[in-house]
Amino acid sequence: MVATVAFELFIALRYLLAQRHQASISRVSLFSTIGVAVGVAALVVALGLMTGLQGELRSRILGSTAHIYVWNQKGFTNYEKDVDRLLKLPGVEGAGPAIVGKALISAAAQDAFISVKGVDPVLEAHVTDIEKTMVKGSLSALRSSEDERPGVLLGQDLADKLGVHVGDQVTLMTPMGVTSPFGMLPRTRVLKVVGIFALGLYEFDSEYGVVLLDTAKRLLGTDMPSVIQLRVHDIYDAHATAERITSEFGKDYVAEDWSELNRSLFSALWLEKMAISTTIGLIVFVGALNIISSLILLVRQKSRDIAILKTMGTSSRRIMAIFMLQGLVIGVIGTTIGGALGLMLCYVLDKYKLIQIPMDVYQVSHVPFVVLPFDFAVVALSSIAICFLATLYPSRQASSLDPVQALRYE
């Protein structure tokens, strides 16, 4: 069996590396190999781009926000008890209350509309990554003494826009006003910047200000948290945990996980990944068409050799195997070169961050490239399979050649 394969492979390689007056066959085979290699390399880079972008966005979103948000339609009148109950659920690592509202922040240089988030600093550290991403100051600095102004943490982009630093004062104005002899006046509060964070997600770094839960209650005119945030051990179990909360805690509790809140974003990214992969994958088909044309040309030029092999007792099945192996060799070499080139490009592009993109649009400053082993295996096997299928028609033509007709005019 090994000797049979060796014979067929020897003939296939001999035809593939044809020289002198058959050099045109070698050139067509070379272009076929290049076509497959370019298609595979482009496909690997495209998949690496979309996988990296999707993974980077998911990582930053899950670091900036909670994995699950829980609301109570009647309000959290005793949120400490609810936090304790939620922490006892399997897989829940952290839970903390939050109040979120809108405000106008004013500094000496600029004004901006922001989202104010009131948190418990101790519990918030177990829910989001804000404590790990502090550029200046700390999350615990929110707990000011009674004789100091309440503190606020600002996103780095927001702080740069306002031109403020740690220790500066800002004024927050909220639409929840106070009654005065002159009518309803906006509620204002002077706060001290005690920290600057950089979560890496432009939406948060440019629009969020974090204050103490009690400060947020006074600013936003409420006496209880609006939501309880949860962090789970396995992000892919978040949906099941959210459903368990609704079923176990009663109909007044509504829970949504990160995948539901960002469904449209990740669906769009998945569709883009599939669309780009399909479009660029057509390059591999072009390489396969080149294989078909080169093998058809070879069958015509080698009809005399095929006839001689048949008259010497070579079966049609072995003749077919010769040409199938030739196309398979082109596919394997092209896929190997293209795969290696694609991996090298992804490594260089990711390491040196060569492709910069506007952060306010894509939420990240550069395009990351991540090639998953499964994606790479699918690309490689699909490319080889396409090249193999491209050999079937010309190989069957070669195997069905009549030696009498081929040698009649020789």
Phi, psi and omega per residue, in radians:
M1 nan -0.737 -3.139
V2 -1.154 -0.698 3.125
A3 -1.115 -0.663 3.116
T4 -1.093 -0.835 3.131
V5 -1.106 -0.698 -3.141
A6 -1.091 -0.681 3.116
F7 -1.122 -0.822 -3.116
E8 -1.157 -0.678 3.122
L9 -1.192 -0.637 3.103
F10 -1.072 -0.820 3.129
I11 -1.118 -0.735 -3.128
A12 -1.071 -0.783 3.131
L13 -1.189 -0.616 3.115
R14 -1.098 -0.750 3.092
Y15 -1.183 -0.656 -3.086
L16 -1.147 -0.604 -3.100
L17 -1.794 0.590 -3.100
A18 -1.025 2.518 -3.123
Q19 -2.221 -3.093 -3.140
R20 0.954 -2.131 -3.027
H21 -1.298 -0.171 3.027
Q22 -1.717 0.273 -3.077
A23 -1.065 -0.462 3.133
S24 -1.073 -0.583 3.110
I25 -1.141 -0.748 3.117
S26 -1.078 -0.722 -3.137
R27 -1.121 -0.757 3.108
V28 -1.096 -0.723 3.109
S29 -1.110 -0.681 3.110
L30 -1.107 -0.785 3.128
F31 -1.137 -0.600 3.087
S32 -1.108 -0.762 3.118
T33 -1.100 -0.760 3.124
I34 -1.097 -0.710 3.130
G35 -1.075 -0.757 3.116
V36 -1.143 -0.754 -3.107
A37 -1.089 -0.780 3.135
V38 -1.106 -0.755 3.130
G39 -1.082 -0.779 -3.140
V40 -1.145 -0.776 3.140
A41 -1.062 -0.787 3.132
A42 -1.102 -0.685 -3.128
L43 -1.193 -0.697 3.103
V44 -1.105 -0.756 3.134
V45 -1.140 -0.732 -3.138
A46 -1.116 -0.786 3.118
L47 -1.146 -0.677 3.101
G48 -1.096 -0.693 3.124
L49 -1.095 -0.914 -3.074
M50 -1.195 -0.668 3.108
T51 -1.149 -0.754 3.133
G52 -1.123 -0.756 3.136
L53 -1.123 -0.749 3.134
Q54 -1.136 -0.755 3.133
G55 -1.155 -0.705 3.141
E56 -1.138 -0.766 3.110
L57 -1.110 -0.762 3.130
R58 -1.078 -0.747 -3.140
S59 -1.104 -0.746 -3.104
R60 -1.284 -0.637 3.103
I61 -1.126 -0.771 -3.109
L62 -1.267 -0.358 3.043
G63 -1.450 -0.461 -3.096
S64 -1.574 -0.477 -3.082
T65 -2.165 2.987 3.091
A66 -1.360 2.810 3.102
H67 -1.361 -0.549 3.135
I68 -2.430 2.428 3.032
Y69 -1.982 2.329 -3.107
V70 -2.090 2.222 3.076
W71 -2.012 2.633 3.024
N72 -2.106 2.123 -3.072
Q73 -1.111 -0.401 3.110
K74 -1.687 -0.043 3.136
G75 1.596 2.693 3.129
F76 -1.602 1.456 -3.132
T77 -1.221 -0.475 3.091
N78 -2.354 1.331 -2.999
Y79 -1.197 -0.479 3.112
E80 -1.039 -0.709 3.125
K81 -1.173 -0.718 3.122
D82 -1.144 -0.671 3.102
V83 -1.081 -0.762 3.121
D84 -1.099 -0.722 3.132
R85 -1.139 -0.737 -3.127
L86 -1.181 -0.597 3.127
L87 -1.165 -0.359 -3.141
K88 -1.441 -0.134 3.117
L89 -1.220 2.501 3.129
P90 -1.053 2.298 3.079
G91 1.552 -0.162 -3.129
V92 -1.470 2.154 -3.112
E93 -1.744 -0.477 -3.112
G94 -2.690 2.642 3.118
A95 -2.590 2.444 3.141
G96 -2.781 2.560 -3.141
P97 -1.392 2.809 3.090
A98 -2.690 2.617 2.999
I99 -2.173 2.240 -3.098
V100 -2.177 2.327 3.104
G101 -2.741 3.085 -3.115
K102 -1.779 2.621 3.129
A103 -2.727 2.851 3.028
L104 -1.858 2.136 3.137
I105 -1.835 2.378 -3.097
S106 -2.196 2.374 3.025
A107 -2.278 -3.091 -3.083
A108 -1.106 -0.582 -3.027
A109 -1.707 -0.644 -2.963
Q110 -2.502 2.876 2.957
D111 -2.140 2.647 3.126
A112 -2.751 2.569 3.008
F113 -1.478 2.330 -3.105
I114 -2.351 2.919 2.982
S115 -1.738 2.136 3.121
V116 -1.631 2.253 3.134
K117 -2.126 2.051 3.094
G118 -1.648 2.269 -3.054
V119 -2.410 2.886 2.915
D120 -1.669 1.960 -3.027
P121 -0.957 -0.643 -3.117
V122 -1.170 -0.791 -3.106
L123 -1.347 -0.591 -3.106
E124 -1.096 -0.556 3.137
A125 -1.109 -0.381 3.126
H126 -1.671 0.008 -3.075
V127 -1.958 -0.781 3.131
T128 -2.144 3.069 -3.119
D129 -1.692 0.342 -3.033
I130 -1.097 -0.626 -3.135
E131 -1.155 -0.608 -3.120
K132 -1.314 -0.321 -3.039
T133 -1.873 0.281 3.126
M134 -1.200 2.165 3.101
V135 -1.476 -0.736 3.085
K136 -2.428 2.591 -3.132
G137 1.309 -2.838 -3.114
S138 -2.671 2.817 3.116
L139 -1.167 -0.640 -3.126
S140 -1.183 -0.298 -3.136
A141 -1.184 -0.207 3.079
L142 -1.100 -0.499 -3.129
R143 -1.398 1.478 -3.118
S144 -1.479 2.812 3.079
S145 -1.322 2.953 -3.027
E146 -1.149 -0.491 -3.080
D147 -1.570 0.055 3.136
E148 -1.874 2.807 3.063
R149 -1.262 2.639 3.074
P150 -1.044 2.556 -3.100
G151 -1.643 2.832 3.080
V152 -2.505 2.447 3.009
L153 -1.783 2.340 -3.125
L154 -2.058 2.579 3.005
G155 -1.160 2.640 -3.052
Q156 -1.065 -0.760 -3.141
D157 -1.149 -0.636 3.105
L158 -1.181 -0.733 3.124
A159 -1.109 -0.702 3.113
D160 -1.134 -0.686 3.139
K161 -1.133 -0.694 -3.123
L162 -1.419 -0.286 -3.119
G163 1.252 0.620 -3.110
V164 -2.011 2.780 3.121
H165 -2.316 3.027 3.102
V166 -1.059 2.270 -3.105
G167 1.805 -0.325 3.111
D168 -1.341 2.863 3.131
Q169 -1.932 2.518 3.082
V170 -2.312 2.787 3.123
T171 -2.008 2.248 3.094
L172 -1.868 2.320 3.103
M173 -2.151 2.208 -3.116
T174 -2.028 2.677 -3.112
P175 -1.234 -0.290 3.107
M176 -1.300 1.686 -2.993
G177 -1.485 3.113 3.080
V178 -2.088 2.557 -3.118
T179 -1.385 2.348 3.129
S180 -2.431 2.969 3.087
P181 -1.033 -0.327 -3.132
F182 -1.721 0.184 -3.133
G183 1.837 -2.819 -3.126
M184 -1.401 2.155 3.132
L185 -1.980 2.529 3.102
P186 -1.060 2.577 3.114
R187 -1.461 2.188 -3.125
T188 -2.142 2.669 3.124
R189 -2.677 2.326 3.069
V190 -1.567 2.199 -3.116
L191 -2.119 2.778 3.131
K192 -1.874 2.279 3.102
V193 -1.286 2.006 -3.085
V194 -1.943 -0.020 3.135
G195 -3.038 2.713 3.084
I196 -2.271 2.251 -3.113
F197 -2.024 2.775 3.101
A198 -2.412 1.536 -3.127
L199 -1.279 -0.260 3.120
G200 1.568 -0.034 3.099
L201 -1.939 2.056 -2.988
Y202 -1.007 -0.632 -3.120
E203 -1.013 -0.637 -3.120
F204 -1.540 -0.710 -3.088
D205 -1.210 -0.305 -3.096
S206 -1.910 -0.135 -3.004
E207 -2.321 -0.100 -3.011
Y208 -1.931 2.467 2.961
G209 -2.221 2.287 -3.060
V210 -1.908 2.261 3.140
V211 -2.285 3.035 3.060
L212 -1.158 2.680 3.138
L213 -1.016 -0.771 -3.122
D214 -1.153 -0.649 3.099
T215 -1.116 -0.737 3.120
A216 -1.127 -0.625 3.104
K217 -1.058 -0.775 -3.131
R218 -1.223 -0.698 -3.119
L219 -1.170 -0.714 -3.014
L220 -1.751 0.075 3.042
G221 1.113 0.773 3.114
T222 -2.343 2.784 -3.112
D223 -2.032 0.146 3.140
M224 -2.642 2.715 3.106
P225 -1.077 2.624 3.105
S226 -1.583 -0.368 -3.079
V227 -2.711 2.676 3.000
I228 -2.002 2.241 -3.102
Q229 -1.694 2.510 3.133
L230 -2.202 2.561 2.984
R231 -2.113 2.288 -3.092
V232 -1.975 2.797 -3.110
H233 -1.205 -0.773 -3.124
D234 -2.004 1.999 -3.068
I235 -1.115 -0.422 -3.117
Y236 -1.438 -0.116 3.019
D237 -1.720 0.043 -3.081
A238 -1.079 -0.684 -3.113
H239 -1.125 -0.746 3.125
A240 -1.136 -0.672 3.108
T241 -1.141 -0.711 3.109
A242 -1.082 -0.728 3.108
E243 -1.154 -0.623 3.125
R244 -1.148 -0.643 3.133
I245 -1.087 -0.804 -3.129
T246 -1.090 -0.683 -3.094
S247 -1.351 -0.596 -3.060
E248 -1.573 -0.547 -3.047
F249 -1.625 -0.208 3.123
G250 1.904 2.896 -3.049
K251 -1.225 -0.286 3.117
D252 -1.273 -0.333 -3.117
Y253 -1.661 2.246 3.111
V254 -2.114 2.254 -3.108
A255 -2.210 2.408 3.064
E256 -2.295 2.374 -3.132
D257 -1.712 3.020 -3.051
W258 -1.077 -0.594 -3.104
S259 -1.209 -0.576 3.100
E260 -1.283 -0.710 -3.104
L261 -1.211 -0.480 -3.121
N262 -2.013 0.443 -3.065
R263 -1.037 -0.797 -3.082
S264 -1.123 -0.657 -3.135
L265 -1.120 -0.904 -3.072
F266 -1.273 -0.485 3.039
S267 -1.154 -0.722 3.110
A268 -1.128 -0.721 3.119
L269 -1.127 -0.683 3.131
W270 -1.152 -0.733 3.116
L271 -1.116 -0.691 3.098
E272 -1.115 -0.687 3.125
K273 -1.097 -0.779 -3.134
M274 -1.178 -0.709 -3.121
A275 -1.142 -0.788 3.135
I276 -1.139 -0.731 -3.133
S277 -1.098 -0.746 -3.135
T278 -1.145 -0.749 -3.110
T279 -1.132 -0.858 -3.114
I280 -1.246 -0.500 3.104
G281 -1.071 -0.363 3.101
L282 -1.121 -0.400 3.088
I283 -1.104 -0.646 3.106
V284 -1.117 -0.666 3.107
F285 -1.129 -0.607 3.081
V286 -1.091 -0.747 3.075
G287 -1.075 -0.654 3.119
A288 -1.158 -0.657 3.088
L289 -1.121 -0.627 3.078
N290 -1.121 -0.634 3.099
I291 -1.115 -0.754 3.124
I292 -1.035 -0.824 -3.103
S293 -1.149 -0.693 -3.127
S294 -1.180 -0.653 3.136
L295 -1.254 -0.652 3.083
I296 -1.098 -0.745 3.090
L297 -1.075 -0.718 -3.127
L298 -1.150 -0.722 3.132
V299 -1.052 -0.726 -3.135
R300 -1.177 -0.724 -3.110
Q301 -1.314 -0.429 -3.096
K302 -1.864 0.355 -3.122
S303 -1.057 -0.642 3.122
R304 -1.148 -0.752 3.125
D305 -1.105 -0.713 3.123
I306 -1.089 -0.738 3.138
A307 -1.103 -0.721 3.128
I308 -1.124 -0.759 3.113
L309 -1.046 -0.691 3.139
K310 -1.180 -0.722 3.135
T311 -1.180 -0.390 3.099
M312 -1.498 0.011 3.043
G313 1.856 0.057 3.102
T314 -1.248 2.237 -3.078
S315 -1.301 2.789 3.100
S316 -1.065 -0.577 -3.133
R317 -1.131 -0.691 -3.139
R318 -1.276 -0.615 3.056
I319 -1.061 -0.776 3.120
M320 -1.081 -0.696 -3.132
A321 -1.118 -0.595 3.140
I322 -1.027 -0.830 -3.083
F323 -1.341 -0.525 3.054
M324 -1.167 -0.699 3.111
L325 -1.137 -0.636 3.126
Q326 -1.078 -0.825 3.100
G327 -1.133 -0.626 3.136
L328 -1.179 -0.662 3.092
V329 -1.087 -0.757 3.090
I330 -1.040 -0.777 -3.126
G331 -1.127 -0.754 -3.115
V332 -1.176 -0.787 3.137
I333 -1.130 -0.801 3.132
G334 -1.092 -0.728 3.131
T335 -1.165 -0.709 3.135
T336 -1.113 -0.826 3.135
I337 -1.134 -0.782 -3.137
G338 -1.133 -0.719 3.117
G339 -1.103 -0.778 3.123
A340 -1.116 -0.739 3.122
L341 -1.120 -0.726 3.121
G342 -1.104 -0.766 3.116
L343 -1.110 -0.710 3.134
M344 -1.129 -0.751 3.116
L345 -1.096 -0.758 3.127
C346 -1.072 -0.713 -3.138
Y347 -1.103 -0.827 -3.111
V348 -1.158 -0.794 -3.112
L349 -1.108 -0.632 -3.125
D350 -1.374 -0.751 -3.084
K351 -1.114 -0.759 -3.071
Y352 -1.723 0.074 3.065
K353 0.860 0.945 -3.009
L354 -1.328 -0.425 -3.107
I355 -1.809 1.797 3.141
Q356 -1.621 2.464 3.138
I357 -2.317 2.724 3.134
P358 -1.147 2.133 -3.041
M359 -1.215 -0.516 -3.119
D360 -1.261 -0.237 3.120
V361 -1.739 -0.840 -3.022
Y362 -1.789 -0.011 3.096
Q363 1.281 -0.235 3.099
V364 -2.195 2.695 -3.018
S365 -1.494 -0.392 -3.138
H366 -2.514 2.855 -3.137
V367 -1.527 2.049 3.064
P368 -1.498 2.626 3.133
F369 -2.125 2.110 3.119
V370 -2.322 2.083 3.123
V371 -1.812 1.988 3.107
L372 -1.376 2.485 3.120
P373 -0.976 -0.661 -3.136
F374 -1.139 -0.781 3.127
D375 -1.079 -0.744 -3.137
F376 -1.120 -0.725 3.132
A377 -1.117 -0.713 3.128
V378 -1.100 -0.755 3.134
V379 -1.100 -0.818 -3.092
A380 -1.118 -0.852 -3.109
L381 -1.161 -0.660 3.128
S382 -1.143 -0.721 3.135
S383 -1.097 -0.802 3.139
I384 -1.134 -0.686 3.137
A385 -1.131 -0.718 3.119
I386 -1.112 -0.751 3.119
C387 -1.114 -0.668 3.120
F388 -1.146 -0.761 3.123
L389 -1.105 -0.551 3.140
A390 -1.164 -0.324 -3.117
T391 -1.492 -0.222 -2.991
L392 -1.120 -0.824 -3.075
Y393 -1.137 -0.942 3.139
P394 -1.125 -0.550 3.126
S395 -1.172 -0.699 3.099
R396 -1.169 -0.611 3.060
Q397 -1.058 -0.770 -3.138
A398 -1.131 -0.725 -3.085
S399 -1.232 -0.446 -3.109
S400 -1.630 0.106 -3.127
L401 -1.161 2.319 3.124
D402 -1.508 2.012 -3.096
P403 -1.075 -0.553 3.134
V404 -1.114 -0.808 3.136
Q405 -1.174 -0.644 -3.112
A406 -1.179 -0.580 -3.075
L407 -1.696 -0.068 -3.038
R408 -1.010 -0.753 -3.047
Y409 -1.818 0.261 3.128
E410 -1.514 nan nan
